[in-house]
């Protein structure tokens, strides 16, 4: 019988009795290589004959031959099956309580410890939470792990590194098989980044696709060190190596990159090496320019024209937000005006237009605080108080920047399709620029002219496949339907015939959907697409194309934390394994909840679900009927009075630490006076 009452993980030796005396450690006359084995076997028994190991008296009161000629095999066999043998297995001492989610029943079972499973979980922890590899050598971490499980042998730094590389290979093989089984095409985003502490260039490659369940997926497939110089030939070779390694070179739909001459050359070389026949329409839609980068170039030209118009506001923000003392004075003035200071003044970076928008938005929020600071403190160094005209110009510019900021936010989504919103937003920008050119303010007009020139350079010819993505959006069906009917009606009048049936079969029977922001277009095509099989295949490939390289750029944030000043000597292969595995493991972790819920409902019949719903509804009805007798109503005044007099909420008697209320099963419901 095991000693279940002992909380320690190491077994307590049995108490010596008349028939269980500890064996004397007398050398056994065997060879050196068998000494340890013989001792471990004979420790189960006791010496009987002082003249030698002629026999052994075992704990089960049996005698077996103990001479050297008898060997130890029979002792070992008896030791394995002896009913009175003291158990040395920790699984016989530690019990684990498991509670089922369905009925709440608790079951006990023996603990099963696996060294390999624990090592893998330790490696996963280091990967997912960006812990240093050297943490396995930290003294306190080793003590902490030993207190949890003394049987766990802590691996060394090199061992845990090998485990991480092993996990990387295993997870990579799983994703490769998943991509091969996927029926749709794969869109690629890629970008370059230089690590500050290593001065090395890294290239991130992210794959985007719509899986067989019509969910938009993305995964990092490469975070590779690219040696200098970063010419088009070097980048092309790295990309080709990645595509061939993952076996996706014949399944690509597009590649989204920043706008530069090197990337233009890379696209041409890729099409030449892979072959035009592997792409849609011989590669006509393979090159996708990053919308955010083009918006940045457009806004950069616009802000270069209006730089002096907001310079005074920029100097004011810099003055009052530069030091803690200045900010304290600013906060004091804001408190007097009853303006909350939840937002801090932020100075913009002139090369980043979005930071300029955030600076103006915050400064306009504190518009009345700046003159109050002059009245309250009268700092002689502050000589840049904005005038009313400056605030008018800042308001106009902030409104114009907001349009680009909102569009950029929409393009940066990674959990929803962005191809269908590409063309409408580009049209919105063009219409806004045409309107701003006619503005009465000369600064706004000059800004619009400069921005329009850059717009026409990159977006005069909108990529045709993005127009197709817009047409396939079911929310514009009504517009297309009305246009088709109008043209068919005019055509029938000219021919003096009755209106013919529409040849645009996609519009027939499609329900009109209002243009709302929360519309799940992928789910709509998943359910309605089987009526239009060819269009469904087109949608699956086109809507996986991202219009923004944010997925690859966000990878550099992880890379920047990994390649820190303290870990600047990590090998590129280790950095790639850590970066890619972190993305893969977090994606699996975030999807585990929904998978568990789905598996639960798959195991339950419809009749069981209805029975559970009926049971829960009945219980809630009974609770509602008895709510009055289970609930005590207190006003806030009554609660404060009970607190002041130290009275129990439930029974009203004097409260002490030893107080045991007979009504402790009731519940408290605090109701305000207005209710």
C-alpha positions, 0 to 999 in steps of 0.5 A, spaced: 500 500 500 502 506 498 503 512 503 498 517 500 498 521 506 506 524 505 506 530 501 513 529 499 515 526 492 520 522 495 518 515 498 519 514 506 523 508 507 519 503 511 520 502 518 525 496 520 521 490 524 523 483 526 522 480 519 524 487 515 531 489 517 535 493 513 540 489 509 548 489 511 552 492 505 557 486 505 561 486 498 557 480 494 563 476 491 561 477 484 565 481 478 565 489 479 560 490 473 555 486 477 556 489 484 551 495 483 545 490 480 546 485 485 546 490 491 539 493 488 536 486 487 538 483 494 536 490 498 529 487 497 531 481 502 535 480 508 541 476 509 540 469 513 546 466 513 552 469 516 557 465 513 555 468 506 549 469 501 547 462 501 539 464 502 535 471 502 529 472 507 524 476 503 519 481 505 514 476 503 517 471 508 520 467 502 527 464 502 531 464 495 538 462 494 543 467 495 549 464 493 553 467 487 552 460 483 544 462 483 545 469 480 540 474 481 535 473 476 530 470 480 531 475 485 529 480 480 523 477 478 520 476 485 522 483 486 518 485 481 511 481 483 512 482 490 506 484 494 509 487 500 515 491 496 515 498 498 513 502 492 518 507 489 514 509 483 512 517 484 506 515 480 504 511 486 504 517 491 501 523 487 494 523 485 492 528 480 484 531 480 481 532 473 474 535 473 470 534 467 467 540 463 460 537 462 458 535 468 463 537 473 465 530 476 472 530 479 476 524 478 483 521 481 488 518 477 496 517 478 500 522 476 504 520 470 511 524 469 514 525 462 521 528 462 520 529 454 514 533 455 516 537 460 522 539 456 518 541 450 513 545 454 519 549 457 522 550 450 515 552 448 515 557 453 521 560 451 519 561 444 512 564 446 514 569 451 521 571 448 525 568 454 532 568 454 536 561 453 540 562 459 534 562 463 535 554 464 542 556 467 539 561 472 539 558 479 533 561 482 529 558 476 532 551 477 530 551 484 523 553 482 523 548 477 525 543 482 520 545 487 515 543 482 517 537 480 524 534 483 524 529 478 525 534 472 532 534 470 533 541 467 537 541 460 543 546 459 542 552 454 545 548 448 540 542 449 534 547 450 537 550 443 537 544 440 529 542 442 527 549 439 530 547 433 527 541 433 520 544 434 521 549 429 523 543 424 516 539 426 512 545 426 515 547 419 513 540 416 506 541 419 505 547 415 508 545 409 503 539 409 497 544 410 499 549 405 500 543 400 493 540 402 490 547 401 486 548 394 487 556 393 493 560 391 498 563 396 499 571 396 506 573 399 508 579 403 515 581 404 520 586 407 527 588 409 530 590 416 536 591 419 538 589 426 540 595 430 545 591 435 547 586 429 548 591 423 545 585 419 539 585 414 533 580 415 528 579 410 521 577 413 516 573 408 509 572 410 504 567 406 497 569 406 491 564 404 484 562 405 483 555 408 478 550 406 474 553 411 474 559 408 478 563 414 483 568 412 490 565 414 497 568 415 504 565 417 511 567 417 515 562 413 521 565 413 526 570 417 532 570 413 539 573 414 540 576 407 548 578 406 549 585 403 549 588 398 541 587 398 541 587 390 535 585 386 539 578 384 541 577 392 533 578 394 531 574 388 535 568 390 533 568 397 526 568 395 526 563 390 530 559 396 524 560 400 519 558 395 522 552 393 523 550 400 516 550 402 514 548 395 509 554 393 513 556 387 507 554 383 501 556 387 503 564 388 498 569 386 501 575 388 507 578 392 506 585 396 512 589 396 514 596 398 515 601 392 522 602 390 526 600 383 530 594 387 523 591 388 521 592 381 527 588 378 526 583 383 519 582 381 521 581 373 527 576 375 521 572 379 517 571 373 522 570 369 525 564 373 518 561 375 515 562 369 509 566 366 505 560 366 505 559 373 501 565 375 494 568 374 494 571 367 501 570 365 503 574 371 499 581 370 497 581 377 503 578 380 506 585 383 502 588 388 505 595 391 504 596 398 498 601 399 501 604 406 508 606 402 504 609 397 500 613 402 506 615 405 510 618 399 503 622 397 503 625 404 510 626 405 510 631 399 503 634 401 506 635 408 513 638 405 508 644 402 505 646 409 511 645 414 511 652 416 503 652 417 503 648 423 510 649 425 508 654 431 503 648 434 509 644 433 514 648 437 508 649 443 507 642 443 515 641 444 515 646 449 510 644 454 511 636 453 519 636 453 520 636 461 516 633 467 516 640 470 513 643 464 508 638 463 506 639 471 505 646 469 501 644 463 497 639 467 495 644 472 492 649 467 488 643 464 485 642 471 483 649 472 479 648 465 476 642 467 480 638 461 482 631 463 489 630 461 489 622 459 493 624 453 500 626 453 502 631 448 506 628 443 512 631 438 511 628 431 517 626 427 517 630 420 518 624 416 512 620 419 505 623 417 501 619 421 505 622 427 504 629 425 496 627 425 496 624 432 500 631 434 495 635 431 489 631 434 492 631 441 494 639 440 487 641 438 484 637 444 488 642 449 487 648 444 484 652 450 490 650 455 496 653 451 493 660 453 491 658 460 499 656 461 501 663 459 496 667 464 497 662 469 505 661 469 507 667 464 514 663 462 518 668 459 521 662 455 515 660 451 514 665 445 510 660 440 503 661 442 499 659 436 494 664 434 486 663 432 488 663 425 494 657 426 488 653 430 484 654 424 489 651 419 491 646 424 484 644 424 483 643 416 490 639 416 488 635 421 481 633 418 485 632 411 490 627 414 484 623 418 482 621 411 489 618 410 489 615 417 483 611 417 484 608 410 491 606 412 488 603 419 483 599 414 488 597 409 493 594 415 488 589 417 490 582 417 484 578 420 479 580 414 480 581 407 482 588 404 482 587 397 475 588 396 476 595 400 482 597 395 478 600 389 473 604 393 478 607 398 483 609 392 477 613 389 475 616 395 482 619 396 482 621 388 475 625 389 478 628 396 484 631 392 480 634 387 475 637 392 481 640 396 485 643 390 479 648 389 479 650 397 480 657 398 486 656 403 492 657 399 496 652 403 490 646 403 490 647 395 498 647 394 498 641 399 493 637 394 496 639 388 503 636 390 499 630 393 495 629 386 502 629 382 504 623 386 497 620 386 497 620 379 504 617 378 503 610 382 495 610 382 493 613 375 492 605 373 489 602 378 491 594 379 485 591 375 485 585 379 483 589 385 477 592 381 475 585 380 475 584 387 470 590 388 465 587 383 465 581 387 463 584 393 455 582 394 454 589 397 454 592 391 450 588 387 444 592 387 448 598 384 450 593 378 443 590 378 440 597 377 445 599 372 444 592 368 436 593 368 437 601 366 442 599 360 437 593 358 431 597 358 435 603 353 437 597 349 430 594 348 427 601 346 432 602 341 430 596 338 423 597 339 423 590 343 421 588 350 426 588 355 430 581 355 433 577 360 439 579 364 445 575 361 449 577 368 447 571 372 451 573 378 446 578 379 440 573 379 437 571 386 442 575 390 440 578 396 441 585 397 446 586 403 447 593 406 454 596 406 456 595 413 463 595 416 461 588 420 459 584 414 463 578 413 464 577 406 468 571 406 463 567 410 458 570 405 462 567 399 463 560 403 455 559 404 453 562 397 459 561 393 457 553 391 451 557 386 457 560 382 463 555 383 468 559 378 467 565 381 468 562 388 475 560 386 476 567 383 474 570 390 478 565 394 485 567 390 483 574 390 481 576 397 487 573 400 491 578 397 493 583 402 494 590 400 499 592 405 506 589 408 504 590 415 504 582 416 511 582 415 513 589 418 510 587 424 515 581 424 520 586 425 518 588 432 519 581 434 525 580 431 527 587 434 526 584 441 529 578 440 536 581 437 537 586 443 543 588 446 544 583 451 542 577 445 546 580 439 550 574 438 544 569 436 545 565 430 541 567 424 538 560 424 536 561 431 533 567 430 529 565 425 527 559 429 524 563 435 521 568 430 517 563 426 515 558 431 513 564 436 508 566 430 506 559 429 505 557 436 501 563 438 496 562 432 495 555 435 494 557 442 489 562 439 485 557 435 485 552 441 479 555 444 474 555 438 477 548 437 475 545 444 468 548 443 467 545 436 469 538 439 465 539 445 459 540 440 460 535 435 460 530 441 453 532 443 447 530 440 441 535 438 437 532 443 442 532 448 443 540 447 435 541 447 435 537 454 440 541 457 437 548 454 430 546 457 434 544 464 438 550 464 431 554 463 427 551 468 433 552 473 433 560 471 425 560 472 426 557 479 431 562 481 427 568 478 421 565 482 425 565 489 429 571 488 425 576 493 426 571 498 434 570 497 436 577 496 436 583 501 436 590 498 440 595 501 441 603 499 448 606 499 446 609 505 444 603 509 451 600 507 455 605 509 451 605 516 453 598 517 460 599 515 460 604 521 457 600 526 461 594 524 454 590 523 454 584 519 450 585 512 446 579 513 444 578 520 445 585 523 449 583 529 456 585 531 461 583 526 467 579 529 473 575 526 469 569 529 462 571 527 459 565 523 452 568 520 447 563 519 444 567 513 451 567 509 448 563 503 444 569 501 447 574 496 448 582 496 445 586 491 447 594 491 442 598 488 443 606 487 438 611 490 436 613 483 434 605 481 
